[in-house]
Amino acid sequence: MSIPESSCSFESATQVISIFEHDLAWKETFTREAEAIRAIATREKFFIDHVGSTAVDGLPSKPIIDILVSVHHWSTVEKILEKLKKIGYRMKEYDKEAPRYFLTKCQPDNSDGFHLHICRPNDRWGQDMLVFRDELAADQGLVKEYTELKQNLARAHCDDLDKYTHKKTFFIKSVLHKVEGSFSVDHLLTHQRSELDEAQRIQIKMIFTQLAIAWVAACSVYLIGNKYLLHAAGAGLLLMLLWVHFSQRQQRHRSAGDQARRAVLLISGLDKVPPAGQKLRIIDGFEISTLGRPRAREEDHFASREPPSYKRLSELIEESAYWTRDLQRFSAKIMTIIFTVLMLSIICACGVAISSLISETLIDLSRALIAAVVFLISSDILGLLLAYRNSATTIDEIFKRVESVAARKYTESDVLLLMVDYNAAIEKAPAALPGVFQIRNKTLGQHWRAYISTKHTNTEI
């Protein structure tokens, strides 16, 4: 099956050719041609890649093989060009600024059989071709979209090569732009929110699982038969394993969110993009897809409008520390209330038990106390309460250090040490209780704007 399309031949802009269903033989054709190119230039060092539509499985294409040659030592490119002429390649285009060469090789029927692109390794031109190929190879939905576009353009502009190529280029650029934005601050902030929100949802599941464990423990003290006790023990074991599973997942999402936060501070604060290996590690660590999720914006997340600098990084840390400190304090208050209510309940139960002279009442209350103690131990309410308080204190110290860093004109060592300490404090701190951010969001926003306004006024004075 083929669909008429304007020719990409440089000899004729009106020749009509066809788009064919993907042919597995195209890869074999590329392999043979790559070996032929390698054979005539054995001393020169270069990479040979199969690019273009024929390199993507399942993608209909013109039967023209696109080949990318990345030359290590650009001084040898003239020798390579001379040798390529001997096997049928013709020079079609040379871009001195890129720099790059474009050559073609005709089939016996005088149609283009190969398009050869020559550039330096890691140059933008060649990298874009490789990235676009890899994006298509990884996304069948994108393949379908690109196929439909090419077919529609072929029908609409069968006699206008320029329009066909121009409109297809828009699609290619949009894909490349999306790839470039995959490590933007907005994209990372979206991942950070998604991962941390998921960590909070799992934390809620962990709390209910702990309550279920406590409920099973409470019921077990009332059970008499060994059969029922065995069932209770089995249920408790399953719930414990479920809690461990939730705990592991929660830690992965929390870690992914922390990775995104560190990258955001570097990119937004200092305009420093992590190396390719680090970027890949961070992206691979994301567990949640951001497709269909509201995109977070750097301008909404941070109030600072300083250009990338150590001053901006300090302001980002200051703002983040202010919000995190408050969320930790508020979480500590909630845990204090919960702990107080539970302790008062236990004390009241003890008082009733002591004042009662009925043995059955004493037994029932003792069992209830055992269940309450099991819940306290399993949920570690006291430990979580202390963790929130300690974290709030540590983050408050970091928040106050920003003033001394500013007084010393935001020196590199001061700011980087501040960032290291801030990251360590945040990663050690427990996640804020579910719903705390929603409760404190408006109030904190108002307080922060008032603080910034006062700070700027004092600076101007």
C-alpha positions as CSV (number, residue, x, y, z in Angstrom):
1,M,0.0,0.0,0.0
2,S,1.3,3.4,-0.9
3,I,0.2,7.0,-0.7
4,P,1.3,9.6,-3.3
5,E,3.6,12.2,-1.8
6,S,5.7,15.0,-3.3
7,S,9.2,13.9,-4.1
8,C,12.1,14.8,-1.9
9,S,14.4,14.5,-4.9
10,F,16.6,17.5,-5.5
11,E,16.3,17.0,-9.2
12,S,12.6,17.5,-9.4
13,A,10.2,19.2,-7.1
14,T,7.2,17.9,-9.1
15,Q,7.9,14.2,-9.3
16,V,5.3,12.2,-7.4
17,I,6.6,9.4,-5.3
18,S,4.9,7.3,-2.7
19,I,4.9,6.5,1.0
20,F,5.2,2.8,1.6
21,E,4.3,0.6,4.6
22,H,7.4,-0.1,6.7
23,D,9.7,-2.6,5.1
24,L,12.0,-4.7,7.4
25,A,14.5,-4.8,4.5
26,W,15.2,-1.2,5.0
27,K,17.4,-1.9,8.0
28,E,19.3,-4.5,6.0
29,T,19.8,-2.0,3.2
30,F,21.2,0.5,5.7
31,T,23.6,-2.2,7.1
32,R,25.0,-3.0,3.7
33,E,25.4,0.7,2.8
34,A,27.0,1.4,6.2
35,E,29.5,-1.4,5.6
36,A,30.3,0.0,2.1
37,I,31.0,3.4,3.6
38,R,33.1,2.0,6.3
39,A,35.1,0.0,3.7
40,I,36.2,3.0,1.7
41,A,37.3,5.0,4.7
42,T,38.9,2.6,7.0
43,R,41.5,5.0,8.4
44,E,39.0,7.8,9.3
45,K,37.1,7.6,12.5
46,F,33.4,8.2,12.5
47,F,30.0,6.8,13.7
48,I,27.3,5.7,11.3
49,D,23.7,5.8,12.4
50,H,20.4,4.9,10.7
51,V,18.1,7.9,11.1
52,G,14.8,9.1,9.5
53,S,11.5,7.3,9.1
54,T,13.0,4.1,7.6
55,A,14.9,3.6,11.0
56,V,11.7,3.3,13.0
57,D,9.8,0.0,13.1
58,G,6.2,0.3,11.9
59,L,6.6,3.8,10.4
60,P,5.5,4.2,6.8
61,S,8.1,6.1,4.7
62,K,9.5,6.9,1.4
63,P,12.0,4.2,0.4
64,I,14.9,6.5,1.0
65,I,17.5,5.5,3.6
66,D,18.7,8.4,5.8
67,I,22.3,7.9,7.1
68,L,24.0,10.1,9.7
69,V,27.8,10.1,9.7
70,S,29.4,11.7,12.7
71,V,33.1,12.5,12.0
72,H,35.5,12.5,14.9
73,H,38.2,14.6,13.4
74,W,36.6,17.3,11.2
75,S,39.9,17.9,9.4
76,T,39.5,14.5,7.7
77,V,36.0,15.3,6.3
78,E,37.4,16.3,2.8
79,K,39.1,13.0,2.4
80,I,35.8,11.2,3.4
81,L,33.9,13.3,0.9
82,E,36.2,12.4,-1.9
83,K,35.9,8.7,-1.1
84,L,32.1,8.9,-0.9
85,K,32.1,10.3,-4.5
86,K,33.7,7.1,-5.7
87,I,30.8,5.0,-4.5
88,G,28.1,7.2,-6.1
89,Y,27.4,10.0,-3.6
90,R,26.8,13.5,-4.9
91,M,27.1,16.7,-2.9
92,K,23.8,18.5,-2.5
93,E,24.2,21.0,0.3
94,Y,27.0,22.4,2.6
95,D,26.3,24.5,5.7
96,K,29.5,26.1,6.8
97,E,28.1,27.4,10.1
98,A,26.7,24.1,11.4
99,P,29.0,22.7,9.9
100,R,27.4,19.8,8.0
101,Y,27.2,18.2,4.6
102,F,24.3,16.6,2.8
103,L,24.8,14.1,0.0
104,T,22.6,11.8,-2.0
105,K,23.1,8.5,-3.8
106,C,20.7,7.5,-6.7
107,Q,19.1,4.2,-7.4
108,P,19.4,2.6,-10.8
109,D,16.2,4.4,-11.8
110,N,17.7,7.8,-10.9
111,S,15.6,8.2,-7.8
112,D,17.2,9.0,-4.5
113,G,18.1,5.8,-2.6
114,F,20.2,7.3,0.2
115,H,20.4,10.6,2.0
116,L,23.7,11.0,3.8
117,H,24.2,13.6,6.5
118,I,27.7,14.4,7.7
119,C,28.4,16.4,10.9
120,R,30.5,16.4,14.0
121,P,29.7,14.1,17.0
122,N,27.3,15.8,19.5
123,D,26.5,18.7,17.1
124,R,22.9,19.9,17.3
125,W,22.0,18.9,13.8
126,G,22.9,15.2,14.3
127,Q,21.7,15.0,17.8
128,D,18.2,16.3,16.8
129,M,18.0,13.5,14.2
130,L,18.9,10.9,16.7
131,V,16.6,12.3,19.4
132,F,13.6,12.4,17.0
133,R,14.3,8.9,15.8
134,D,14.4,7.6,19.4
135,E,11.3,9.4,20.4
136,L,9.4,7.8,17.6
137,A,10.8,4.4,18.4
138,A,9.7,4.7,22.0
139,D,6.1,6.0,21.4
140,Q,3.7,4.2,19.1
141,G,1.2,7.0,19.6
142,L,3.7,9.4,18.2
143,V,4.4,7.1,15.2
144,K,0.7,7.1,14.4
145,E,0.4,10.8,14.7
146,Y,3.4,11.4,12.5
147,T,2.2,8.9,9.9
148,E,-1.2,10.6,9.6
149,L,0.5,14.0,9.3
150,K,2.8,12.8,6.5
151,Q,-0.1,11.1,4.6
152,N,-2.3,14.2,4.9
153,L,0.4,16.5,3.8
154,A,1.2,14.2,0.9
155,R,-2.4,14.5,-0.3
156,A,-2.7,18.2,0.3
157,H,0.7,19.2,-1.2
158,C,1.5,16.5,-3.7
159,D,2.9,19.2,-6.1
160,D,4.5,21.5,-3.5
161,L,7.7,20.1,-1.9
162,D,8.4,23.2,0.1
163,K,5.1,23.3,1.8
164,Y,5.2,19.6,2.6
165,T,8.6,19.9,4.1
166,H,7.9,23.1,6.0
167,K,4.7,21.8,7.7
168,K,6.4,18.5,8.5
169,T,9.3,20.4,10.1
170,F,6.8,22.1,12.5
171,F,5.9,18.7,13.9
172,I,9.5,17.6,14.2
173,K,10.4,20.8,16.1
174,S,7.5,20.4,18.4
175,V,8.7,17.0,19.4
176,L,12.2,18.2,19.9
177,H,11.0,21.1,22.0
178,K,9.0,18.8,24.2
179,V,12.1,16.6,24.7
180,E,14.2,19.7,25.6
181,G,11.5,20.7,28.1
182,S,11.5,17.3,29.8
183,F,14.1,18.6,32.2
184,S,12.8,22.2,32.6
185,V,12.1,23.7,36.0
186,D,8.3,23.5,35.3
187,H,8.5,19.9,34.3
188,L,10.6,19.0,37.4
189,L,8.3,20.9,39.7
190,T,5.4,19.0,38.2
191,H,7.2,15.7,38.9
192,Q,8.1,16.9,42.4
193,R,4.5,17.6,43.2
194,S,3.3,14.4,41.7
195,E,5.8,12.2,43.5
196,L,5.3,13.9,46.9
197,D,1.5,13.9,46.5
198,E,1.7,10.1,45.8
199,A,3.9,9.7,48.9
200,Q,1.3,11.4,51.0
201,R,-1.5,9.2,49.6
202,I,0.5,6.2,50.5
203,Q,1.2,7.6,53.9
204,I,-2.6,7.7,54.5
205,K,-2.8,4.0,53.5
206,M,0.0,3.3,55.9
207,I,-1.9,5.0,58.8
208,F,-5.1,3.0,58.0
209,T,-3.0,-0.2,57.8
210,Q,-1.6,0.6,61.2
211,L,-5.1,1.1,62.6
212,A,-6.1,-2.2,61.1
213,I,-3.2,-3.9,62.8
214,A,-4.2,-2.3,66.1
215,W,-7.8,-3.3,65.6
216,V,-6.7,-7.0,65.0
217,A,-4.6,-6.8,68.1
218,A,-7.5,-5.4,70.1
219,C,-9.8,-8.2,68.9
220,S,-7.2,-10.9,69.6
221,V,-7.3,-10.1,73.3
222,Y,-11.0,-11.0,73.3
223,L,-10.5,-14.2,71.4
224,I,-10.4,-17.5,73.3
225,G,-10.1,-20.3,70.7
226,N,-6.8,-21.2,69.2
227,K,-8.4,-21.3,65.7
228,Y,-9.4,-17.7,65.9
229,L,-6.1,-16.6,67.4
230,L,-4.4,-18.2,64.5
231,H,-6.6,-16.4,62.0
232,A,-5.9,-13.1,63.8
233,A,-2.1,-13.8,63.7
234,G,-2.4,-14.5,60.0
235,A,-4.3,-11.3,59.4
236,G,-1.8,-9.3,61.4
237,L,1.1,-10.8,59.4
238,L,-0.6,-9.9,56.1
239,L,-1.3,-6.4,57.3
240,M,2.3,-6.0,58.4
241,L,3.6,-7.1,55.0
242,L,1.2,-4.7,53.4
243,W,2.5,-1.9,55.6
244,V,6.1,-2.8,54.6
245,H,5.1,-2.7,50.9
246,F,3.5,0.7,51.4
247,S,6.5,1.9,53.3
248,Q,8.9,0.9,50.4
249,R,6.7,2.6,47.8
250,Q,6.4,5.7,49.9
251,Q,10.2,5.9,50.3
252,R,10.7,5.6,46.5
253,H,8.2,8.4,45.7
254,R,9.7,10.6,48.5
255,S,13.2,10.0,47.1
256,A,12.1,10.8,43.5
257,G,10.5,14.1,44.8
258,D,13.7,15.0,46.7
259,Q,15.8,14.4,43.5
260,A,13.5,16.7,41.6
261,R,13.7,19.4,44.3
262,R,17.5,19.3,44.3
263,A,17.6,19.6,40.5
264,V,15.1,22.5,40.7
265,L,17.4,24.4,43.1
266,L,20.4,24.0,40.8
267,I,18.6,24.9,37.6
268,S,16.3,27.7,38.8
269,G,18.8,29.1,41.3
270,L,22.1,28.9,39.4
271,D,21.1,27.9,35.9
272,K,23.3,24.8,36.3
273,V,21.9,21.8,34.4
274,P,23.1,18.4,35.7
275,P,25.3,16.3,33.4
276,A,23.5,13.8,31.1
277,G,24.1,10.9,33.4
278,Q,22.6,12.6,36.4
279,K,19.6,13.8,34.3
280,L,19.0,10.2,33.2
281,R,19.2,8.9,36.7
282,I,16.8,11.5,38.0
283,I,14.3,10.9,35.1
284,D,14.5,7.2,35.6
285,G,13.7,7.6,39.3
286,F,10.3,9.2,38.6
287,E,7.5,6.7,39.4
288,I,4.5,8.9,38.4
289,S,3.6,10.0,34.9
290,T,2.8,13.7,34.6
291,L,0.6,13.2,31.5
292,G,-2.7,14.9,32.0
293,R,-1.6,16.6,35.2
294,P,-1.7,20.4,35.7
295,R,1.7,21.8,34.8
296,A,3.5,23.5,37.7
297,R,5.0,26.9,36.9
298,E,8.3,28.2,38.3
299,E,6.8,31.7,38.6
300,D,4.0,30.4,40.8
301,H,6.2,28.2,42.9
302,F,8.9,30.8,43.8
303,A,8.4,34.5,44.6
304,S,12.0,35.4,43.9
305,R,12.5,37.4,40.6
306,E,16.3,37.6,40.9
307,P,18.3,36.3,37.9
308,P,20.1,33.0,38.3
309,S,22.8,33.7,40.9
310,Y,23.9,32.7,44.5
311,K,21.5,35.4,45.7
312,R,18.6,33.8,43.9
313,L,19.5,30.3,45.2
314,S,19.6,31.7,48.7
315,E,16.1,33.3,48.3
316,L,14.7,30.0,46.9
317,I,16.1,28.2,50.0
318,E,14.7,30.9,52.3
319,E,11.2,30.6,50.8
320,S,11.2,26.8,50.8
321,A,12.5,26.7,54.4
322,Y,9.8,29.1,55.5
323,W,7.0,26.9,54.1
324,T,8.5,23.6,55.2
325,R,9.2,24.8,58.7
326,D,5.5,25.9,59.1
327,L,4.2,22.6,57.7
328,Q,6.4,20.7,60.1
329,R,5.3,22.8,63.0
330,F,1.6,22.4,62.1
331,S,2.0,18.7,61.7
332,A,3.7,18.6,65.2
333,K,0.7,20.4,66.6
334,I,-1.7,17.9,65.2
335,M,0.4,15.0,66.4
336,T,0.5,16.6,69.9
337,I,-3.3,16.7,69.9
338,I,-3.6,13.1,68.9
339,F,-1.0,12.0,71.4
340,T,-2.7,14.0,74.2
341,V,-6.1,12.6,73.4
342,L,-4.8,9.0,73.4
343,M,-2.8,9.5,76.6
344,L,-5.8,11.1,78.4
345,S,-8.0,8.1,77.2
346,I,-5.5,5.7,78.6
347,I,-5.3,7.6,81.9
348,C,-9.1,7.7,82.2
349,A,-9.3,4.0,81.4
350,C,-6.7,3.3,84.1
351,G,-8.7,5.4,86.6
352,V,-11.9,3.6,85.9
353,A,-10.0,0.2,86.2
354,I,-8.5,1.2,89.5
355,S,-11.8,2.4,90.9
356,S,-13.7,-0.7,89.8
357,L,-13.8,-3.7,92.0
358,I,-15.3,-6.0,89.3
359,S,-12.8,-8.4,87.9
360,E,-14.5,-8.6,84.5
361,T,-14.4,-4.9,84.1
362,L,-10.7,-4.9,85.0
363,I,-10.0,-7.6,82.4
364,D,-11.9,-5.7,79.6
365,L,-10.2,-2.4,80.4
366,S,-6.8,-4.2,80.5
367,R,-7.5,-5.5,77.1
368,A,-8.5,-2.1,75.8
369,L,-5.3,-0.6,77.2
370,I,-3.2,-3.3,75.5
371,A,-4.9,-2.5,72.2
372,A,-4.2,1.3,72.7
373,V,-0.6,0.6,73.6
374,V,-0.2,-1.6,70.5
375,F,-1.5,1.2,68.4
376,L,0.8,3.8,70.0
377,I,3.8,1.5,69.4
378,S,2.9,0.5,65.8
379,S,2.1,4.0,64.7
380,D,5.0,5.6,66.6
381,I,3.0,8.7,67.3
382,L,5.5,9.9,69.9
383,G,8.5,9.3,67.6
384,L,6.7,11.1,64.7
385,L,5.8,14.0,67.0
386,L,9.4,14.4,68.1
387,A,10.6,14.1,64.5
388,Y,8.3,17.0,63.4
389,R,9.5,19.2,66.2
390,N,13.2,18.5,65.6
391,S,12.9,19.0,61.9
392,A,11.0,22.3,62.4
393,T,13.8,23.5,64.7
394,T,16.6,22.5,62.2
395,I,14.8,24.1,59.2
396,D,14.2,27.2,61.3
397,E,17.9,27.5,61.9
398,I,18.6,27.3,58.1
399,F,15.9,29.9,57.5
400,K,17.6,32.3,59.9
401,R,21.0,31.6,58.4
402,V,19.9,33.3,55.1
403,E,20.3,36.7,56.7
404,S,23.9,36.1,57.7
405,V,24.6,34.8,54.2
406,A,23.1,37.9,52.7
407,A,25.2,40.1,55.0
408,R,28.3,38.5,53.6
409,K,27.1,39.2,50.0
410,Y,26.1,35.7,49.1
411,T,29.5,34.2,48.8
412,E,29.8,30.9,46.9
413,S,30.9,28.8,49.9
414,D,28.1,30.2,52.2
415,V,25.4,29.6,49.7
416,L,26.5,26.1,48.7
417,L,26.9,25.0,52.3
418,L,23.4,26.5,53.0
419,M,22.0,24.4,50.2
420,V,23.7,21.2,51.4
421,D,22.4,21.7,54.9
422,Y,18.9,22.5,53.6
423,N,18.8,19.4,51.5
424,A,20.0,17.2,54.4
425,A,17.3,18.7,56.7
426,I,14.5,18.3,54.2
427,E,15.4,14.7,53.4
428,K,15.7,13.8,57.1
429,A,12.3,15.5,57.9
430,P,9.2,13.3,57.9
431,A,6.6,14.2,55.2
432,A,4.0,16.7,56.4
433,L,0.7,15.1,57.4
434,P,-1.8,14.7,54.6
435,G,-4.0,17.8,54.2
436,V,-1.7,20.1,56.1
437,F,-0.5,21.9,53.0
438,Q,-4.1,22.5,51.8
439,I,-5.0,23.9,55.3
440,R,-2.0,26.2,55.6
441,N,-1.6,27.2,51.9
442,K,-3.5,30.5,51.9
443,T,-2.3,31.7,55.3
444,L,1.3,30.9,54.5
445,G,1.0,32.7,51.2
446,Q,-0.2,35.8,52.9
447,H,2.4,35.7,55.6
448,W,5.2,35.1,53.0
449,R,4.1,38.1,50.8
450,A,4.0,40.3,53.9
451,Y,7.5,39.1,54.9
452,I,8.9,39.7,51.4
453,S,7.3,43.2,51.2
454,T,8.8,44.2,54.6
455,K,12.2,42.7,53.6
456,H,12.4,44.7,50.3
457,T,11.3,47.9,52.1
458,N,14.1,47.5,54.7
459,T,16.6,46.7,51.9
460,E,15.7,49.9,50.0
461,I,16.0,52.0,53.2
